[in-house]
Amino acid sequence: MALKGNGIVLGEELDPVKPSGHLDQLFRQTRAYHAQLSQMADVKASMMLTLASLISTFSIRYLEDPYLRWPVVVLICFCLATIVSAAYAVMPKLDLRTRPDLDNPHKNLLFFGTFTNLEYDEWVQAMNPIMQDPTQAYEAMLRDVYQMGIYLGHKKYRYIRWAYISFLTGLILSTLALVVVELVNLTMR
Protein backbone atom coordinates (compact mmCIF):
# COMPACT_ATOMS: atom_id res chain seq x y z
CA MET A 1 0.00 0.00 0.00
CA ALA A 2 1.47 3.36 -1.03
CA LEU A 3 0.67 6.55 0.87
CA LYS A 4 0.57 9.97 -0.74
CA GLY A 5 1.16 13.19 1.21
CA ASN A 6 -2.41 14.46 0.87
CA GLY A 7 -3.80 11.57 2.92
CA ILE A 8 -5.10 9.45 0.03
CA VAL A 9 -4.18 5.80 0.06
CA LEU A 10 -3.11 4.61 -3.36
CA GLY A 11 -2.33 1.16 -4.58
CA GLU A 12 -3.54 -2.20 -3.37
CA GLU A 13 -6.14 -2.69 -0.67
CA LEU A 14 -5.15 -4.10 2.69
CA ASP A 15 -4.61 -7.81 3.02
CA PRO A 16 -7.62 -9.46 4.67
CA VAL A 17 -7.73 -8.58 8.36
CA LYS A 18 -9.44 -10.63 11.06
CA PRO A 19 -11.16 -8.75 13.88
CA SER A 20 -8.80 -8.53 16.81
CA GLY A 21 -8.89 -6.93 20.23
CA HIS A 22 -5.31 -5.69 19.95
CA LEU A 23 -6.06 -3.92 16.65
CA ASP A 24 -9.16 -2.33 18.16
CA GLN A 25 -7.09 -1.14 21.12
CA LEU A 26 -4.38 0.16 18.79
CA PHE A 27 -6.87 2.29 16.88
CA ARG A 28 -8.65 3.42 20.06
CA GLN A 29 -5.39 4.54 21.67
CA THR A 30 -4.12 6.23 18.51
CA ARG A 31 -7.34 8.16 17.99
CA ALA A 32 -7.38 9.21 21.66
CA TYR A 33 -3.76 10.34 21.36
CA HIS A 34 -4.58 12.40 18.24
CA ALA A 35 -7.54 13.98 20.04
CA GLN A 36 -5.26 14.84 22.95
CA LEU A 37 -2.67 16.35 20.57
CA SER A 38 -5.39 18.41 18.90
CA GLN A 39 -6.57 19.68 22.27
CA MET A 40 -2.99 20.55 23.25
CA ALA A 41 -2.57 22.45 19.98
CA ASP A 42 -5.73 24.43 20.70
CA VAL A 43 -4.48 25.31 24.19
CA LYS A 44 -1.08 26.40 22.84
CA ALA A 45 -2.72 28.52 20.15
CA SER A 46 -5.02 30.10 22.72
CA MET A 47 -2.06 30.84 24.95
CA MET A 48 -0.17 32.51 22.09
CA LEU A 49 -3.25 34.50 21.05
CA THR A 50 -3.74 35.78 24.58
CA LEU A 51 -0.09 36.58 25.22
CA ALA A 52 0.46 38.37 21.91
CA SER A 53 -2.81 40.29 22.27
CA LEU A 54 -1.97 41.45 25.77
CA ILE A 55 1.55 42.51 24.84
CA SER A 56 0.24 44.42 21.80
CA THR A 57 -2.44 46.12 23.87
CA PHE A 58 -0.07 47.19 26.62
CA SER A 59 2.66 48.25 24.17
CA ILE A 60 0.53 50.62 22.10
CA ARG A 61 0.74 53.40 24.68
CA TYR A 62 4.55 53.53 24.22
CA LEU A 63 4.32 54.41 20.52
CA GLU A 64 4.38 58.13 21.36
CA ASP A 65 7.68 57.79 23.22
CA PRO A 66 10.42 58.57 20.65
CA TYR A 67 12.88 56.40 22.57
CA LEU A 68 10.65 53.30 22.53
CA ARG A 69 8.73 53.85 19.28
CA TRP A 70 10.74 51.55 16.97
CA PRO A 71 11.19 48.68 19.42
CA VAL A 72 7.44 48.79 20.13
CA VAL A 73 6.56 48.90 16.42
CA VAL A 74 8.70 45.81 15.82
CA LEU A 75 7.16 44.02 18.80
CA ILE A 76 3.59 44.87 17.78
CA CYS A 77 4.16 43.77 14.16
CA PHE A 78 5.48 40.38 15.27
CA CYS A 79 2.70 40.05 17.84
CA LEU A 80 0.20 40.60 15.03
CA ALA A 81 1.91 37.89 12.97
CA THR A 82 1.72 35.63 16.04
CA ILE A 83 -1.99 36.33 16.43
CA VAL A 84 -2.70 35.57 12.78
CA SER A 85 -0.72 32.30 12.86
CA ALA A 86 -2.28 31.12 16.12
CA ALA A 87 -5.79 32.04 14.97
CA TYR A 88 -5.27 30.22 11.69
CA ALA A 89 -4.10 27.11 13.57
CA VAL A 90 -7.43 26.79 15.38
CA MET A 91 -9.67 28.06 12.59
CA PRO A 92 -11.98 25.30 11.30
CA LYS A 93 -10.98 24.21 7.82
CA LEU A 94 -13.91 22.41 6.27
CA ASP A 95 -15.37 22.48 2.80
CA LEU A 96 -19.07 22.42 3.54
CA ARG A 97 -20.05 23.02 -0.08
CA THR A 98 -18.51 20.00 -1.84
CA ARG A 99 -20.14 16.61 -1.72
CA PRO A 100 -17.74 13.69 -1.34
CA ASP A 101 -17.25 11.32 -4.24
CA LEU A 102 -18.96 8.19 -2.95
CA ASP A 103 -17.44 6.16 -5.79
CA ASN A 104 -13.92 6.96 -4.58
CA PRO A 105 -12.80 3.88 -2.63
CA HIS A 106 -10.40 6.02 -0.60
CA LYS A 107 -12.92 8.48 0.83
CA ASN A 108 -12.89 8.92 4.60
CA LEU A 109 -16.48 8.36 5.73
CA LEU A 110 -15.43 8.44 9.40
CA PHE A 111 -14.44 12.12 9.19
CA PHE A 112 -17.37 14.42 9.96
CA GLY A 113 -16.21 16.90 7.32
CA THR A 114 -16.88 14.25 4.69
CA PHE A 115 -20.32 13.09 5.74
CA THR A 116 -21.79 16.48 6.70
CA ASN A 117 -22.58 17.02 3.03
CA LEU A 118 -24.46 13.72 2.75
CA GLU A 119 -27.99 12.83 3.68
CA TYR A 120 -28.20 10.30 6.50
CA ASP A 121 -29.47 7.54 4.20
CA GLU A 122 -26.60 8.13 1.75
CA TRP A 123 -24.05 7.95 4.55
CA VAL A 124 -25.54 4.76 6.02
CA GLN A 125 -25.60 3.16 2.57
CA ALA A 126 -21.93 4.10 2.01
CA MET A 127 -20.97 2.86 5.50
CA ASN A 128 -22.77 -0.47 5.15
CA PRO A 129 -20.02 -2.30 3.19
CA ILE A 130 -17.42 -0.94 5.60
CA MET A 131 -19.36 -2.23 8.61
CA GLN A 132 -19.90 -5.65 7.00
CA ASP A 133 -16.25 -6.36 6.19
CA PRO A 134 -13.61 -6.22 8.96
CA THR A 135 -10.85 -5.49 6.44
CA GLN A 136 -12.74 -2.48 5.09
CA ALA A 137 -13.53 -1.34 8.62
CA TYR A 138 -9.85 -1.49 9.63
CA GLU A 139 -8.84 0.24 6.41
CA ALA A 140 -11.35 3.02 7.11
CA MET A 141 -9.95 3.43 10.63
CA LEU A 142 -6.39 3.36 9.28
CA ARG A 143 -7.21 6.06 6.73
CA ASP A 144 -8.94 8.15 9.41
CA VAL A 145 -5.98 7.94 11.80
CA TYR A 146 -3.55 8.82 9.01
CA GLN A 147 -5.60 11.80 7.87
CA MET A 148 -5.98 13.06 11.46
CA GLY A 149 -2.19 12.94 11.81
CA ILE A 150 -1.68 14.76 8.52
CA TYR A 151 -4.17 17.41 9.60
CA LEU A 152 -2.46 17.87 12.96
CA GLY A 153 0.99 18.13 11.44
CA HIS A 154 0.19 20.25 8.41
CA LYS A 155 -2.66 22.42 9.63
CA LYS A 156 -2.40 22.86 13.37
CA TYR A 157 1.13 22.36 14.61
CA ARG A 158 2.75 24.05 11.59
CA TYR A 159 0.91 27.30 12.27
CA ILE A 160 1.45 27.06 16.01
CA ARG A 161 5.16 26.66 15.31
CA TRP A 162 5.02 29.78 13.13
CA ALA A 163 3.26 31.63 15.96
CA TYR A 164 6.00 30.69 18.43
CA ILE A 165 8.76 31.58 15.97
CA SER A 166 7.11 34.91 15.18
CA PHE A 167 6.69 35.73 18.85
CA LEU A 168 10.28 34.85 19.75
CA THR A 169 11.63 36.70 16.71
CA GLY A 170 9.62 39.76 17.69
CA LEU A 171 11.00 39.68 21.22
CA ILE A 172 14.57 39.34 19.99
CA LEU A 173 14.30 41.99 17.27
CA SER A 174 12.51 44.47 19.51
CA THR A 175 15.24 43.98 22.12
CA LEU A 176 17.88 44.56 19.44
CA ALA A 177 15.99 47.66 18.27
CA LEU A 178 15.97 48.92 21.85
CA VAL A 179 19.74 48.37 22.11
CA VAL A 180 20.31 50.19 18.80
CA VAL A 181 18.14 53.11 19.91
CA GLU A 182 20.06 53.24 23.19
CA LEU A 183 23.42 53.21 21.39
CA VAL A 184 22.30 55.96 19.02
CA ASN A 185 21.13 58.05 21.99
CA LEU A 186 24.45 57.50 23.78
CA THR A 187 26.49 58.59 20.78
CA MET A 188 24.38 61.71 20.29
CA ARG A 189 24.93 62.98 23.83
C-alpha positions in Angstrom: 0.0 0.0 0.0 1.5 3.4 -1.0 0.7 6.6 0.9 0.6 10.0 -0.7 1.2 13.2 1.2 -2.4 14.5 0.9 -3.8 11.6 2.9 -5.1 9.5 0.0 -4.2 5.8 0.1 -3.1 4.6 -3.4 -2.3 1.2 -4.6 -3.5 -2.2 -3.4 -6.1 -2.7 -0.7 -5.1 -4.1 2.7 -4.6 -7.8 3.0 -7.6 -9.5 4.7 -7.7 -8.6 8.4 -9.4 -10.6 11.1 -11.2 -8.8 13.9 -8.8 -8.5 16.8 -8.9 -6.9 20.2 -5.3 -5.7 20.0 -6.1 -3.9 16.7 -9.2 -2.3 18.2 -7.1 -1.1 21.1 -4.4 0.2 18.8 -6.9 2.3 16.9 -8.7 3.4 20.1 -5.4 4.5 21.7 -4.1 6.2 18.5 -7.3 8.2 18.0 -7.4 9.2 21.7 -3.8 10.3 21.4 -4.6 12.4 18.2 -7.5 14.0 20.0 -5.3 14.8 22.9 -2.7 16.4 20.6 -5.4 18.4 18.9 -6.6 19.7 22.3 -3.0 20.5 23.3 -2.6 22.5 20.0 -5.7 24.4 20.7 -4.5 25.3 24.2 -1.1 26.4 22.8 -2.7 28.5 20.1 -5.0 30.1 22.7 -2.1 30.8 25.0 -0.2 32.5 22.1 -3.2 34.5 21.1 -3.7 35.8 24.6 -0.1 36.6 25.2 0.5 38.4 21.9 -2.8 40.3 22.3 -2.0 41.5 25.8 1.6 42.5 24.8 0.2 44.4 21.8 -2.4 46.1 23.9 -0.1 47.2 26.6 2.7 48.2 24.2 0.5 50.6 22.1 0.7 53.4 24.7 4.5 53.5 24.2 4.3 54.4 20.5 4.4 58.1 21.4 7.7 57.8 23.2 10.4 58.6 20.7 12.9 56.4 22.6 10.6 53.3 22.5 8.7 53.9 19.3 10.7 51.5 17.0 11.2 48.7 19.4 7.4 48.8 20.1 6.6 48.9 16.4 8.7 45.8 15.8 7.2 44.0 18.8 3.6 44.9 17.8 4.2 43.8 14.2 5.5 40.4 15.3 2.7 40.0 17.8 0.2 40.6 15.0 1.9 37.9 13.0 1.7 35.6 16.0 -2.0 36.3 16.4 -2.7 35.6 12.8 -0.7 32.3 12.9 -2.3 31.1 16.1 -5.8 32.0 15.0 -5.3 30.2 11.7 -4.1 27.1 13.6 -7.4 26.8 15.4 -9.7 28.1 12.6 -12.0 25.3 11.3 -11.0 24.2 7.8 -13.9 22.4 6.3 -15.4 22.5 2.8 -19.1 22.4 3.5 -20.1 23.0 -0.1 -18.5 20.0 -1.8 -20.1 16.6 -1.7 -17.7 13.7 -1.3 -17.3 11.3 -4.2 -19.0 8.2 -2.9 -17.4 6.2 -5.8 -13.9 7.0 -4.6 -12.8 3.9 -2.6 -10.4 6.0 -0.6 -12.9 8.5 0.8 -12.9 8.9 4.6 -16.5 8.4 5.7 -15.4 8.4 9.4 -14.4 12.1 9.2 -17.4 14.4 10.0 -16.2 16.9 7.3 -16.9 14.2 4.7 -20.3 13.1 5.7 -21.8 16.5 6.7 -22.6 17.0 3.0 -24.5 13.7 2.7 -28.0 12.8 3.7 -28.2 10.3 6.5 -29.5 7.5 4.2 -26.6 8.1 1.8 -24.1 7.9 4.6 -25.5 4.8 6.0 -25.6 3.2 2.6 -21.9 4.1 2.0 -21.0 2.9 5.5 -22.8 -0.5 5.2 -20.0 -2.3 3.2 -17.4 -0.9 5.6 -19.4 -2.2 8.6 -19.9 -5.7 7.0 -16.2 -6.4 6.2 -13.6 -6.2 9.0 -10.8 -5.5 6.4 -12.7 -2.5 5.1 -13.5 -1.3 8.6 -9.9 -1.5 9.6 -8.8 0.2 6.4 -11.4 3.0 7.1 -9.9 3.4 10.6 -6.4 3.4 9.3 -7.2 6.1 6.7 -8.9 8.1 9.4 -6.0 7.9 11.8 -3.6 8.8 9.0 -5.6 11.8 7.9 -6.0 13.1 11.5 -2.2 12.9 11.8 -1.7 14.8 8.5 -4.2 17.4 9.6 -2.5 17.9 13.0 1.0 18.1 11.4 0.2 20.3 8.4 -2.7 22.4 9.6 -2.4 22.9 13.4 1.1 22.4 14.6 2.7 24.0 11.6 0.9 27.3 12.3 1.5 27.1 16.0 5.2 26.7 15.3 5.0 29.8 13.1 3.3 31.6 16.0 6.0 30.7 18.4 8.8 31.6 16.0 7.1 34.9 15.2 6.7 35.7 18.8 10.3 34.9 19.8 11.6 36.7 16.7 9.6 39.8 17.7 11.0 39.7 21.2 14.6 39.3 20.0 14.3 42.0 17.3 12.5 44.5 19.5 15.2 44.0 22.1 17.9 44.6 19.4 16.0 47.7 18.3 16.0 48.9 21.9 19.7 48.4 22.1 20.3 50.2 18.8 18.1 53.1 19.9 20.1 53.2 23.2 23.4 53.2 21.4 22.3 56.0 19.0 21.1 58.0 22.0 24.4 57.5 23.8 26.5 58.6 20.8 24.4 61.7 20.3 24.9 63.0 23.8 
